[in-house]
Amino acid sequence: MTAKIQYTGNLRTISTHLSSGQTIISDAPVDNQGRGEAFSPTDLAATSLASCMITVMGIYAENSGIDLKGLTAEVTKTMASDPRRISKIEITIIFPEGLEDKYRLPLERVAKNCPVAKSLHPEIEQIIHFKY
């Protein structure tokens, strides 16, 4: 098992990562009967895409002697209705200063081919911007 999720009432869950004990709280969003006091499940899906991209770029960077410390990502999730679902995830990845030009394209390729990107439904539009 990877995780255990407990429903605590009021449209809130607590997810526990079993090997580390770390927890994540999620709430239904305000526009869907929730409190919106934490990430919603769809927020977590969109955020997971950016986190996965950063992680695989980090692996590439460490294997290539590149310092990506300070890299950030901004995530915007767009919902559709009927059925309610994620329709678009837009991510801007902002690199720290000083990254050599020769590493840009390989890092972009690695990011766009991360496991989460390849696991999301093909109807979810993934718009990825890279800022140097």
C-alpha positions in Angstrom: 0.0 0.0 0.0 1.1 3.6 -0.7 -1.4 5.6 1.3 -4.3 5.4 3.6 -7.1 8.0 3.4 -9.5 8.8 6.3 -12.7 10.8 5.8 -13.1 13.1 8.8 -16.4 14.6 7.9 -17.4 18.0 6.5 -15.9 17.0 3.1 -12.4 16.7 4.5 -9.9 13.8 4.2 -6.5 13.1 5.7 -4.2 11.1 3.5 -1.2 9.4 5.2 1.8 8.3 3.2 2.5 5.0 4.8 6.3 4.7 4.4 7.0 8.2 5.8 3.9 9.0 8.0 3.5 12.4 6.3 0.0 13.7 5.9 -2.0 15.8 3.5 -5.4 17.3 4.4 -7.8 17.9 1.5 -11.1 19.8 1.5 -13.9 20.1 -1.1 -13.6 23.5 -2.7 -15.9 26.3 -1.8 -17.6 26.2 -5.3 -18.5 22.5 -4.6 -20.0 22.6 -1.1 -16.7 22.6 0.8 -14.8 24.8 3.1 -11.8 25.4 0.8 -9.5 25.4 3.8 -6.9 23.1 2.2 -6.0 21.7 -1.2 -8.9 20.1 -3.0 -8.4 16.7 -4.6 -8.2 18.3 -8.0 -5.8 20.9 -6.7 -3.6 18.1 -5.6 -3.8 16.5 -9.1 -2.7 19.7 -10.7 0.0 20.3 -8.2 1.3 16.8 -8.6 1.9 17.5 -12.2 4.2 20.4 -11.4 5.9 18.5 -8.5 6.6 15.5 -10.8 8.1 17.8 -13.4 10.3 19.4 -10.9 11.3 16.1 -9.4 12.4 14.5 -12.8 14.2 17.7 -13.7 16.0 17.5 -10.4 17.1 13.9 -11.1 18.4 15.0 -14.6 20.1 18.0 -13.0 21.8 16.0 -10.3 23.0 13.5 -12.8 24.3 16.3 -15.0 25.9 18.5 -12.4 23.3 21.3 -12.7 22.2 23.3 -9.7 18.4 23.9 -9.8 18.1 25.0 -6.2 15.6 27.8 -6.2 13.5 26.6 -9.1 9.8 27.3 -8.6 6.5 26.5 -10.4 3.2 28.3 -10.5 0.1 26.2 -11.1 -3.3 27.2 -12.4 -6.1 24.6 -12.6 -9.2 25.1 -14.7 -12.3 23.1 -14.0 -15.1 22.1 -16.5 -18.6 20.9 -15.7 -20.9 18.2 -16.9 -19.1 16.2 -15.8 -17.1 18.2 -13.2 -13.5 17.6 -14.1 -10.1 19.2 -14.6 -10.0 20.6 -18.2 -6.7 22.5 -18.1 -3.5 22.7 -16.1 -1.2 25.6 -16.8 2.2 25.6 -15.2 5.0 28.2 -15.3 8.4 26.8 -14.3 10.8 29.5 -13.2 14.4 28.6 -13.3 17.1 30.1 -11.1 19.5 32.6 -12.8 22.6 31.3 -14.5 21.3 28.1 -16.1 23.4 27.4 -19.2 21.5 27.5 -22.5 22.6 24.0 -23.4 20.5 22.5 -20.5 17.2 24.3 -21.3 15.8 22.0 -24.0 16.8 18.7 -22.3 15.2 19.9 -19.0 12.0 20.9 -20.8 11.8 17.5 -22.5 12.3 15.7 -19.2 9.6 17.8 -17.6 7.0 17.3 -20.3 7.6 13.5 -20.2 7.2 13.1 -16.4 5.1 10.1 -15.2 2.2 12.3 -14.1 2.1 14.1 -17.4 1.9 10.8 -19.2 -0.8 9.5 -16.7 -3.3 12.3 -17.0 -6.3 11.9 -19.3 -5.4 13.2 -22.8 -8.4 15.6 -22.7 -6.7 17.5 -19.9 -4.9 20.4 -21.6 -1.4 20.7 -20.3 0.1 24.2 -20.9 3.7 24.4 -19.7 5.7 27.7 -19.8 9.4 27.8 -19.0 10.9 31.1 -17.7 14.6 31.6 -17.6 
